[in-house]
């Protein structure tokens, strides 16, 4: 710092202090940004006053049905000892369903159920075709209108104590479905019900040729039965001509009474 700057330093400090004082004076003046209408003081009073932003946030945080209550409910539903928590746990139901040999992969693989459903002549194409199930569903006075009408199926489903309440109740069908070793896990696990049904279908496919062979053999069996009938009829008429056959005790008598008939011969 040279001597000239050192000489003018007090003047510069004085000027800076004067400017700061003037700026502060304008800041707190009625026309300044702090006290004017809509200024910082007004905005802070709106935030800090009763019914202000902080007050509303506090009420929302304390409301048991608000976001915090919803977060607590969600945390409780996904706890480690609850069905959803067990399904979401590592190596749980969701992990097993999404594993390399799980149902999701089998569903999405090439030539799998989803691929067949989205094919040009698949189920989805038939569903969306003109005059198909979707058109019939959305037709005037069709199934959808009957479902959503007053006192219709949807109202009965959502009524208090109705089927939906029973499904979502504690220990209800949903918990039974998602429980450890529950219905869904038993159905989809390797070697479970679904795999056994697939194996049963393969067994039925193997039985079809044998059923066809049996159906082809039935006419031959009918012919053989007719030949036996033709052969038995002459033998039965011949048996009636054998001497003493007419004196035979009635066939309707019990077999244990046959010895008593001997003295009458």
Helices and strands as residue ranges (DSSP letters): H 3-27, H 40-48, H 53-62, H 67-77, H 83-88, H 93-97, H 103-108, H 113-117, H 123-128, H 133-137, H 143-148, H 153-158, H 163-168, H 173-178, H 183-188, H 193-239, G 255-264
